[in-house]
């Protein structure tokens, strides 16, 4: 009996070994995966801290809760996450002015005529070849004197049909400079678009200029207005991290997992083979048990510019890219760049250097302060704070290795659990059989 009891206890211990108790949150820099030296600006006190790529790709929590700043005594320094959000933003809504014409490409010289009560009649001859008519609208952005962060279109789009919107600017309606491009998709009934509706402008200057939005096919597309979001200063550029290890499942499909927790702003795919134009769709999920969610659409083209698909800082771990079945797909896996929004913190430095930024712990819990707790409730004050420096000198540009995600409900951890459960059940069954045999009528009894 003692031996059977020992076997049963061993089985139970095996079953519980796979579900370890959660680790205690780290309280020192050594408990984090990545540690970077931080040098504050002269004067100390509250300062801005812009996270480098090396810190962002070490984050394990989507809420960035495993970021800490320690002083020379090993004590945490107060951090506020919403430093950049304190800057004042505004919105300007502009009506769309249709460009008159027959919707065909006109070689230079060409004439654009605008009849609109707000702008009067404008007629311009000469300049670059343009496509005019129902496939283009114009916005007068002369009065926008702050950096433009993003643009949101008030648009009707055809159902389940990707539409590539191209934005260009001009000061004279003759010569146009490219500004941005995005594929918009209305996946279901109603006017809601798939993925973020904003088109990132990166702090572009639109003062004393016109903005033109055009698309390749006019059928079912109507642009009525645009809302431009501005900021008091141009935002820092997105951080691009190269990814290696991307592999094709076949010519039309590839999958990969992102090995860090920081939300992505966008993905950029750059063709590495002679593939031509390849329309594609992007799907995401967080666990192998989940179904794939359609996130957005794009069009890969030859050249180094690539195709950028905005994600709106979504938090996904697994991604799937499918090339349009009408195309030949990819001859080779495209190059992949992961784009992250810049993250600016506010740190309340004390007089106990040196300082260490510690990142990367799944057991850490968020410990953010509110910005007004560190700098007071003064609008726009964060932008005037000095900038501390995270030392990444001598470090190579970061590169992340991606790999295909696990598939189906039986991932590695569940296989281990199921194996332990089957083994434990078999041991318990064997113990029960032996007990039944020992207590069966006619079994030899001690002293009989």
Secondary structure, DSSP 8 states (H G I E B T S, - for coil): -HHHHHHHHHHHHHHHHTS--------SGGGSSEEEEEE--TT-EEEEEE--HHHHTT--STT-TTEEEE-TTS-B--EES-TGGGS-EEEEEEE-EE--S-SSEE-SS-EEEEEETTTEEEEEE-SS-EE-STTEEEEE-TT--SEEEEEEEEEE--BT--EEEEEEEESSSSS-EEEEEEEE-B-SSSS--SS--EEEEEEE--TT-EEEEE-S--TT-EEEEEEEEEESS-----EEEEEE---EEETTEEEEE-SS-S-EEEEEEE--SS---EEEEEEEESSTTS--EEEEEEEE-SSSS-EEEEEEEE--SEEEEEE-TTS---SS--EEEEEE---EEEEEE-S---EEEEE--TT-----B-HHHHH-S-TTTGGGS-EEEE--TT----EEE-B----SS--HHHHHHHHHHHHHHHHHHHHHHHHHHHHSTT---TT-
